Amino acid sequence: MPLCHFHGMKNKLILEDDHYCFVCGKQNPAGLNLNFSFLDGKASAEFTLGKTFQGYKDVVHGGIIAAVLDEAMIKAVLAQGIKAVTAEITVRFKNPLHANEKAAVEAEVLKKGERLIEAKAFIKGPDAKTIAEGRGKLVVVHQQ
């Protein structure tokens, strides 16, 4: 059973993929269904989000953007054979992503420690303009 260490405390945490992840789960009918690929230690995905995921009229909700950045960072860590959960994420929004616009997310690991991993991600929209950038700290989940 995996154990996750938070501030010196041992919390039992089982990380299973039942394909219902909101961002990448293929079985989740309400999800984004992103399909990630992996190359040179980076995780990436192309996507188009409709009005279902808007905040203001025709603008994708910032929380959805943050979720995509978070998932991309998790995927970059998983690609290295490490299971982790997000402990902290910082998002900087640069431009709006409009509903039905094509976008791409890319993430990579910046620093690997025994318990903590730092990663970064960005989303680019049409004409390669930066939509948002994210940085995260992920806690490694060790299996017994």
N, C-alpha and C positions, 0 to 999 in steps of 0.2 A: 504494500500500500504506500503510495507516495506521501511524503511529509513535506510540508511547506513551513519554513521558519520565518515568522514575523516577529520582529523585535525580541528575539530570544525565546519566543514561545513556540512550542511545537503544535501545529494545528493539522489534523488529518484532512487531506485534500486529495480526492481522486479525480484525476483529469482524464476524461473519456470523451471520445468524439462519437456522438450519436447522429451526426450529420444534420443537426438542427441549429448550428451556429447562425446567428442573425446575419453575419457578414458573408460567410463562405459556405454555409450548410446547404447542400443540394436538396435536402428533404424539407426545408423550411419554406412553406408557400408564402410567408409574409416577409421573407428575408431578401437580401441583396443578391445572393447566389454568385458572388465573385469567384472566379477561377484563377488561382495564383499559379505562376510559373517561377522557376528558380534557375538563376544563372550567375556564376561568379560570386556566390555568397549573398546575392540579393534576391528578394522576393518581389514580384511585380504582378499587376493585374490591370487590365483595361476594363472599363465599365461605363455604362450610361444609366443614370437614375432618372426616373420619371417623376411626375407631379406628386405621386404617392408619398415621396420622401422630402417634400418641400417644407420650408418654414414660411417665409414670406412668399408671396405669389411668384411662382416660377424660379425660385431660388432654393437649392438644396439646403436642408436644415444643417446648421453647424454641428449638431450632435451626431448626425449621420457621417459627416466629414471626419469628425474625431474618431468615430467607431472604425471607419475604413483605415485611418492611419494606425490606430491601435492594432487592428488585426494584421496589417502588413508587417508591423514590427514583430508580432508574435510569430508570424510565418517565417520571417528571416531567422529568428532564433531556432524554431523547430527544424529548419533546413540544416542546421548545424548539429542536429541530434540532441538538442537540449529542450526539456520541457520547462516552461516558465509561465508565470502569471504577471500581469502588469501591476506594479506598485504605484507608479506615478507616470503621468503623461502631461506634457505641455504642448499646446497647440497654438500656432500663430496663423491667423487667417489673413490672406493677402488679397484675394479677389473672390468674388462670388462664383459658385458653380451653378449654372442655370440648369433647370430641369431639361432632360433630353439632350444635354451636351455630352460629347464623348470626353472621357477623362482617363488618366492612368495614375496608378499609385506605385511607388517603389520604396523599399525599405532595406536597410542593412544594419548589421551589428557594428557598433563603434568600439566597444570595450567589453571584454569578458572577464568576470571575476568568478570566484568559487561560488558565491551566493548571489551576486548582482550582475546584471548585464545592462549595458546602455545601448540604445538603438536610436536610429533616426529614420524618418519617412517623409515623403513629400507627395503631393498630388499636383499633377499638371493638367491643365485643361486645353481647349483648342488653342492653336498657335503657340503651344508650349508655355503658356503663361502659368505661373505658379498660383495655385488655388490656396494651398495650405501646407504648412510644414509642421512636423511633430517630432518631439524627442521623448523618449521613454526610459524608465528604469524598470527592469523586470526582475522578479525574484525567482531564482532557480528552484524547481521542485525536484527534490531527490527521491528516488525510489529505494525502498528497502528490500 
